[in-house]
Amino acid sequence: MLRRPPILLRGSPLVPDRFGPKMAEAESRWDALCAARPEYFDGGVLVVGAVARNGHGGVTVTVSPCPYRWYAVQDEDFDLGLRPLGAKALVRNSEGALLCGQRSNTVHAYPNRWEFLPGGSVEPEEDPLQTVIRELEEESGLVPHAPPVAKALCFDPPARTWEVVYELEVQCTDGSPSHPEEHVKRGWFASTTLPFPMTPIAERMADLLIHDKGSTPDVDGPSS
C-alpha cells in the first residue's frame, strides 16, 4: 500500500510529430469514432511516461499533457503507447458500505459493468487528489468527510490507464450527481456482497480491501 501521496513530475505537452505517420490514421480514427458516437468529445489528459518507487513509501509518476482523442482511438490493432493517469476511490459511508455504480452502455470502456465510484481522468491542470474530489461530486453529489488517502497506484491493462486509488468516507449518502448519464444505477454495498460483473480495475480495488497493511507500496503495473 502507498504510505504517501504520489508525486507528479510534469513534462512538456506531446506533439503530433512524436507519432510520425501514425498521426494521420489517429485523426481519421477519431473522425470515425465521433461519427459513430456523437457523445464523444475531445479534451486534455495526462499520459504517464514513467513510474518509479521513490523510497519513501510512495511513487513518482512522470506525466505529459495530451489530447484525449489520441488515447481514445487506440485498440488492439492501433497503439500509440498512451497510458493516461486516472483517479478512483473506495468510498465508505458511516456504516462501512461502499459506493458503486453500473456504467452505461455509451461509455468508452466497460459498458454495463459495475465499478466503485468515483473515477475519472486527471486533467492537465489537476493533481489526482483534486480529480477524485471533483469526480465524487460529479458522479454522486457527495463530498469527503475528511481528506482522501492515497492507497495504491494500479495499471488497468484493458483500459490502458494508470489509476491512483484513494480511500475516503462520506457522512451524507443521498447526493445528486451532475452527470447522471454516466451510470444507470448507483448504490451502497457491503464488501462481502459487491455487485457483479465488475470492471477488472474494480476487482483489483476490491483486493485492496483485504490487502496486508504492512506490505510494501502497492504499485501494480506492466512488467518492464
N, C-alpha and C positions, 0 to 999 in steps of 0.2 A: 504494500500500500504506500501511496505517497505520504510523506510527512510534512510537506510544504508545498505551496502553490507552484506550478510550472513557471519557468522564466522564458519569455519570448524574446528572441533576437530577430529584429525586423530587417529584411533586406530590401533591395530595390524592386519595383514592380516588374513582373515578367512582361516581355515584349514579343510580338509575333515572330521576329527573326529567330528566336530561340527554337522554333519548331520547323523552320525551313519549309519544304514542300508540303508538309502535313497541314499547314495553316489553311490552305485553300479548301482542303477536304473538311477541316473542322468547321469553317464558316458555312460550307454547303450543308453539313450535317445539322448545324444549328437552325438554318432556314427550314429544313425539312421537319425538324422537331417542333418548331413553333407552328408550322402549318398544320401538323397533326394534333398538337396540344396547345391551343391558343392561350391557356392559362400560364404557360411558361414565360418568365421574364428574366432579363439579364441583370446582373448586379456584381458586387465585388465579394470575393472570398480571400482568405489567407491560405496559401498552399504550403505544405511542410516540405522543407528541403533536407532537414536532418533532425534526429532526436538523440540526445545523449544524457545519461545519468550524470548529475553534477557533483556527486559525492556528499551531498548534504540531505539525503532523503528526498530529493526532488529530481526534476529533469529540466534540461534546457532544450527548447524547440526553436529551430531556425525557420522563419516563415517569410513569405513574399506575397504581396498583393497580386491578384489575378482575376480576370473576368470570369464570372460563374459559367458562362456559356462554353468556355474551353474545357471545363471539368464535365459539364453535363453531357457533352457529345461522346464521351468515352464509353467503350464497351469492350467485350472480349476480343473484338477484331480491330479495335482502334484505340490505342492507348498513348496519351501524351505524357504520361508519368506524373499527372497532377493528383495530389492527395490533400484535399482541404482539411483544415482544422475545424472541429466542431466542439460543442459543449453539451453535455447531458447531465441529468441529475436523478438520484434516488430521493424522492420527496416523501416524507412521512408526515402524517397528521399526529395529533396528540395521543391517539390510540395505537400508533405504530403501523397503521395501514399505509400502503404505497400507492401513489398516484400513477395510473396507467391510462393509455388511450389507444383506440383502434384506428390505424391510419386509413384514410380514404382511398378510393381506387384511382384517384387522379394524381397522387404524389409520385415523385421521380423514382423512389426506391421503396421496396417492401410494401406495395399496396395491400390493404386489408389486414395487415398483421398488427399485433399489439406491441406496444413499446412503453417504456417508462417516460413520463412527462416531467419536465420539458426536454427539448433538444433542438439544436439548430446550428447553422454555420456561424463561425466567428467572423464578423465583418471587419474590414481592414482597419477601421479606427477603434475597434474594441479590443479588450482582453477577454479570455474565456469566462472570467467571473461576471463581467458585465453582460456577456451573452446569455449566460444561464439565468440571470435575474430578469433580463428582458424577455427571454423566451417563456419563462414561468408566467409572467404577466400576460403575454400574448396568448398562450395556449390554455391558461386556466383562470386568469384574472386574480391570481393569488400573489402574495409577497412573502419572502422568507421571514420567519420569526427571529432568526439570528443569521449572521453571515454564513453563506455556503462554505463547506470544507472540501477541498480537492482531495480525492481518494485514489485516483488511478488515471493513467493515460493508456488507452487501448486503441488498437487498429482494427478497423472493420473491413475485411477483405472484399466482400461483395459490393459494398458501397464505396470502397476506395477512399475512406476517410479516417483521420485520426480523431479521437474523441477524449476530451478531458472530462472525467466523471466526478461529479460532486455529490455530497450528501447534504440535505437540508431539511428543516422542519417548518411546517406552517401550522397556525392555530385555526384560522378560518378554513373551512372545506367547501364552501359554496361560492365559488368565483364565477366570473362571466368572461369567457375568452373573447379576445378581439379578433381572432382568426378561427372561427368555429369550423370552417370548411376543411381544415387540415385533418380533423379526426371526426369519425362518425359516432363514436362512443367514448365516454370517459367514465372513470370510476376509481374507487379506493378498494384495494385488495390486500389481504393478508399475504405475507411472504410465502406461506405454505399453500396458497390457493391462487396463484397468479394465472391470468388468462392465457389462452392458447388459440392459435400459434403466435409466438413472439418472434421478433426480429432476431437475427443472430447476435447483434450487439446487445440487445436486451437480455438475451440468455447469458452473455458474458457478464453483464452487470449484475444479474441475479447471483452469479457465482461470487461476486464481491460481498454479498450479504453474509456469507459464511467463511470469508477469507480470513486466514490467520492474521490477527492484529500485530503479531510480532515479526511479520515477514519483511523481506526487503522491498524497496519501492516497486510497485506494480507498473511496469512499462511493457505492455503486451503488443508487440508489433511483428512485422515480417522479418524473417531472418535475413541478415546481410550477406 
